Amino acid sequence: MSTASPEMQAYYAARVPYYDAVYLKPERRRDIEFLAGHLPSRFAAREVIEVACGTGYWTQHLAPRVARMVATDGTAEPLAFARLRPGSAGVTYRQADAYALPPDLGLFDGAFAGLWFSHVPLAARTPFLVGLHRHLRPRARVILIDNNDIQLRDFPITETDADGNTYQHRTLRDGSVHRVLKNFPGERALRDLVAPFADAVDYRGLENFWLLEYELR
Ligand SMILES: C[S@@+](CC[C@H](N)C(=O)[O-])C[C@H]1O[C@@H](n2cnc3c(N)ncnc32)[C@H](O)[C@@H]1O
């Protein structure tokens, strides 16, 4: 199954030069500081695959603490930006579709995706996770983080499709308007989703983000 969205990838490619502005919003500072300390500690000394790493904002925090870091994204432009970040020398960057991760990436005991899961269509959630799990050893630790619905203040939902996916219209600095699938799963939906294959499920609601951590059974 390929659910890759060329429309969304074009949007993120164009946004690369100023993507990191999302991490500079004053109202997010407390959450970002917490996550920048918490996430590396949860992956310390593990072999970690990151999905949809974008410009490598979280990669730069994880890389110094892990045993091996493979950071993937479906789009070339954010990867090019990520490769230039200080501290990236030990990271293997690969262009890879999150829904069809290449078999030669190997096996990992950690997996991370930041601000990605909200872009996964409802019908693709389980297939995405099943595909990711194929690259993980038993007892691997998985962490997903994403925006909670406070983000709707900046980008209200403009459309809902027949499957229940929600969309926002986002305007880039060049004035172009992009339709972006963005879902807002709640704690119950996330717990139900991972229940068939996860132990030690932990959900945390922060001011601006949610965090879901589990251990693959
Ligand atoms: C919201 S950004 C998240 C970037 C980064 N993880 C972060 O937290 O800052 C979403 C990323 O998903 C990537 N992307 C979109 N479709 C993808 C796909 N099918 N496979 C892998 N990455 C994809 C985009 O290129 C973009 O970098």
The ligand as an ORCA input file, in Angstrom:
! r2SCAN-3c Opt
* xyz 0 1
  C       5.523     17.874      9.979
  S       6.977     17.350      9.167
  C       7.803     16.581     10.533
  C       9.293     16.734     10.478
  C      10.046     16.303     11.745
  N       9.783     14.939     12.096
  C       9.736     17.189     12.921
  O       9.130     16.713     13.891
  O      10.117     18.363     12.893
  C       6.409     16.008      8.218
  C       7.467     15.357      7.360
  O       6.892     14.216      6.712
  C       7.553     14.058      5.486
  N       6.747     13.161      4.652
  C       5.604     13.435      3.996
  N       5.141     12.328      3.406
  C       6.016     11.335      3.693
  C       6.079      9.952      3.389
  N       5.133      9.350      2.647
  N       7.110      9.230      3.867
  C       8.063      9.814      4.626
  N       8.066     11.118      4.950
  C       7.041     11.869      4.485
  C       7.697     15.449      4.949
  O       8.700     15.510      3.970
  C       8.050     16.207      6.234
  O       9.436     16.304      6.378
*
